[in-house]
């Protein structure tokens, strides 16, 4: 929520900033991490399913 001070400048309250930070740290980063690792694993699985396992 934005509040106006005496100079007519809009400022954001600290609680809103902490809510946004909490959302980023506890929701967004874990979801993006799981999505990235899961999609990478799926891509590797599909490569191995259709192309065969890569030998050394």
HELIX and SHEET records of a PDB file:
HELIX    1   1 UNK A   14  UNK A   23  1                                  10    
HELIX    2   2 UNK A   24  UNK A   28  3                                   5    
HELIX    3   3 UNK A   29  UNK A   51  1                                  23    
SHEET    1   A 2 UNK A   2  UNK A   4  0                                        
SHEET    2   A 2 UNK A  10  UNK A  12 -1                                        
END                                                                             
